């Protein structure tokens, strides 16, 4: 997941961490990704500074971030997915739909009377799980990502996300874990880099930012000076280690966003915290360059490296590791 890297790894030598060298612990690789008792970070301090909006569902917490802008947060499951409701004068965009465990359509229909269009930042389950509840769905025009959406996910493949340490609070009463699936999704509109999604006196510009996944895009709201980043950035371990991630693309996307920093002040990220200062993207870009140069502090376990930086971490497979001037196994 996506849990910020303020974690104590018991039994791991701090000397190895500070030296930036490898460190082989007896813990499972997943502990570098999903620490024990990850929920100890709750309540995350940022939420005490935000305006909480009452919701009739215990699975979601809702916060008003700006005029016509809401964060819809799933704090009870390891992903800590965050979706966003963005209201224009004519219609509202729901940016991502979470895991599908709670009924997100009921939530957004309590928040707005406007027609709703879903905009998916990318194809992963914790962003598309509730999309089937809506009639209009926008996604980036990437064939690999569209194939993932079309396959959906069956009950057996989803069970891991509601088992063991993935949960720290009960599932919703009306949620049936034995029938939970993510149906095949066919977007009603495909977008390209630079396209504009019109909401009526409010626009979302599509910025294609592959790296985390083939279909990953960000959405720029110039009127509110907000970037909806999906999983390109969130305050936690950035996923550059998965089979569908490409480090070279991630680096290029970092540079692309840094060139546009003057156009937004805050990032509404896909996990953990919904309101992050935009300057962090400079440090993210620099962090990838640091790793490229063979530098940086990291933990390593079973071919996964977790590099530590202020405000975020980066997860990379060892066989995708590279030195300056040579990229190995990236594509």
Secondary structure, DSSP 8 states (H G I E B T S, - for coil): ----S----TT--HHHHHHT-----SS-THHHHS-TTGGGG-S-GGGGGSEEE--S-SS-EEEEEETTEEEEE-TTBTT-BEEEEEE-SSEEEEE---SSSS-HHHHHHHH--SEEEEE-SS--HHHHTTGGG-S-EEEE--HHHHHHHHH-B-HHHHGGGGSGGGBSS---TT--TTT--B-----SEEE-TT-EEE-SS-EEEEEE-TTSSTT-EEEEETTTTEEEEETS--SSEEE--STT--HHHHHHHHHHHHTTGGG-SEEEESBS-S-EETTHHHHHHHHHHHHHTT---EEEETTEEEEEETTEEEEEEGGG--BTTB--S--
